[in-house]
Amino acid sequence: MARPPGEGGRRFRVYEIFVQKDHQSPHVWVGSVDAGSAEDALLLARESFLRRDPAVSIWAVEQSAIHRTDYADRDFFARETDKRYRTLAGYRESNAERWRKYRRELLDLERDFVRD
């Protein structure tokens, strides 16, 4: 009879499984397995997640090795400066007008410089 963990029995750990479908694709998380070792986790993952779909690579990562941010830690994702101007959403009509004005002023400077 198998002993439960903590009583001399084998300890099972949770492994997160990532599968790569082909060499050009990224590894994608497909699920979790409980296993006694990383090798066992790979075997269980193959049997559980790759019965129908082909793959070229499987990663088994012990869940305790994954570090994450806390949802409440908003300061971690806060930007030092406002960089919305780098996205299309940050490019508004007022911003476009500033660029047009800058371009006109630059052309005026260029004309003045060429005259001298």
Buried (B, 14 or more C-beta within 10 A) or exposed (E): EEEEEEEEEEEBBEBBBBBBBEEEEEBEEBEBBEBBBEEBBBBBBBEEBBEEEEBEEBBBBBEEEEEEEEEEEEEEEEEEEEEEEEEEEEEEEEEEEEEEEEEEEEEEEEEEEEEE
